[in-house]
Amino acid sequence: MRTLQEELRERDYKVNWHPYTQMKGAESIVPIVKGKGVYLYDANGKRYIDAVSSWWVTLHGHAHPYIAKKVSEQLLELEQVIFAGFTHKPAIELSERLLSLLPRNQAKVFYTDNGSTAIEVALKMAVQYYYNKGVKKQQIVAFKNAYHGDTFGAMSISGRGIWTKPFGELLFDVLFIDAPTVDNLEVTKSYLNQYIDDIACFVYEPLVQGAAGMLMHEADCLSELMSYFKSKEVLLIQDEIFVGFGRTGTLFAANQLSVKPDIMCFSKGLTGGTMPLGITTCKDEVYQAFYDNDTTKALFHGHSFTANPLACAASLASLDLLLNKETQSNIERIVEQHKMFVEKLENHPKVKSVRQCGTIFAMEWNISDETSYFSDIHKQLYPFFLERGILMRPLGNIVYLVPPYSISKEDLEYVYTCILEALSIV
Ligand SMILES: *Cc1c(COP(=O)(O)O)cnc(C)c1O
């Protein structure tokens, strides 16, 4: 008799094509039948600690009863409505609440349905902002190794690599700069000065470049770079899709920066990780450049599920949970636990470097060959942790943790113990 696990696996392999996966040889994809809090359960009943929040989205644990209740109430009230010409209470409330939490210059909310599309909207806002004003500026600046999503615009402003290679010339040109350090700021500025009149916007992941391998830079250095761009009338697009909603230890990365962005992008943790939703916010000056008697100055962009009421209800419920005392003290505890673990690893012979930003922890394995997404160490570590009931997805030789805030002290300690075990044997 085939087990349910085997049956689901076979049926899946026949019909599904999975993301970021070479399907040849990928027969061992794990069927998950249930989620509860920080745990995922496969069809054999095996339990996994979700140490990466299912691709960095899950804030409060899986199948959270409070979010489920709010979404199911909304489901019986209004599940979806066109957002052009119509509006609804969940979207109004979510925008009001979000704006009250963001840097005070953020004035308007534009809805989409995932992170990549939130980025596309931000790029269109910035470029059309100058177009509507009759100013010719179309150049975009981004970080080397940046990751802003997988649609063509988002791919164009992301670092070039094995992922983007097949698309070659179809990706538009972008000026790539190094993430800011005290040492490179002046060099970066003089490089940018040559092109400055053509630059419309600078798009960046603040504090932590997630997909690049949890690379981190100092808030002060980023603030200085932002302030340079501001002085040159370059719009600042802050991609908080990953770092927003508590990941960096503060509600937003923006809380740690002294300069306010002009445009901001959110997704991932926005709905607590329960449903897809994207948001692009902007300051009033950007909005005003589109606000006109001339119809052609409008932002001609929209998606079928723009501002889906269920996703908005999930986001409101997630905000309730995020802002409560328990979650806030959990975040503080995770930050402290990570700190102690970082100290423990700092002089470990197999650790090349170890870093932390709030609830985000990352360590680089000391291996001789170059850091690579496809490094063999990834192939060894992924099953090693799965066997021990932990879901982690090392990026090449970089092991990182992005746990749901509801992870217990003990579960997090168990994950650390397994990392130490891996260091001693892999
Ligand atoms: C995940 C991510 C995106 C893309 O979001 P999707 O919802 O996966 O399209 C964009 N920017 C950053 C920083 C991300 O981490």
The ligand as an SDF file (V2000), in Angstrom:
LIG
                    3D

 15 15  0  0  0  0  0  0  0  0999 V2000
   10.2110   38.5840   -1.8800 C   0  0  0  0  0  0  0  0  0  0  0  0
   10.6720   39.9380   -2.2280 C   0  0  0  0  0  0  0  0  0  0  0  0
   10.1260   40.6400   -3.3180 C   0  0  0  0  0  0  0  0  0  0  0  0
    9.1260   40.0150   -4.2640 C   0  0  0  0  0  0  0  0  0  0  0  0
    7.9380   39.6630   -3.6420 O   0  0  0  0  0  0  0  0  0  0  0  0
    7.0200   38.5250   -4.3000 P   0  0  0  0  0  0  0  0  0  0  0  0
    5.7500   38.5780   -3.5380 O   0  0  0  0  0  0  0  0  0  0  0  0
    7.7620   37.2380   -4.1120 O   0  0  0  0  0  0  0  0  0  0  0  0
    6.8420   38.8720   -5.7390 O   0  0  0  0  0  0  0  0  0  0  0  0
   10.5650   41.9280   -3.5400 C   0  0  0  0  0  0  0  0  0  0  0  0
   11.4720   42.5090   -2.7400 N   0  0  0  0  0  0  0  0  0  0  0  0
   12.0210   41.8680   -1.6880 C   0  0  0  0  0  0  0  0  0  0  0  0
   13.0100   42.5730   -0.8270 C   0  0  0  0  0  0  0  0  0  0  0  0
   11.6560   40.5590   -1.4110 C   0  0  0  0  0  0  0  0  0  0  0  0
   12.2390   39.9100   -0.3920 O   0  0  0  0  0  0  0  0  0  0  0  0
  1  2  1  0
  2  3  1  0
  2 14  2  0
  3  4  1  0
  3 10  2  0
  4  5  1  0
  5  6  1  0
  6  7  2  0
  6  8  1  0
  6  9  1  0
 10 11  1  0
 11 12  2  0
 12 13  1  0
 12 14  1  0
 14 15  1  0
M  END
$$$$
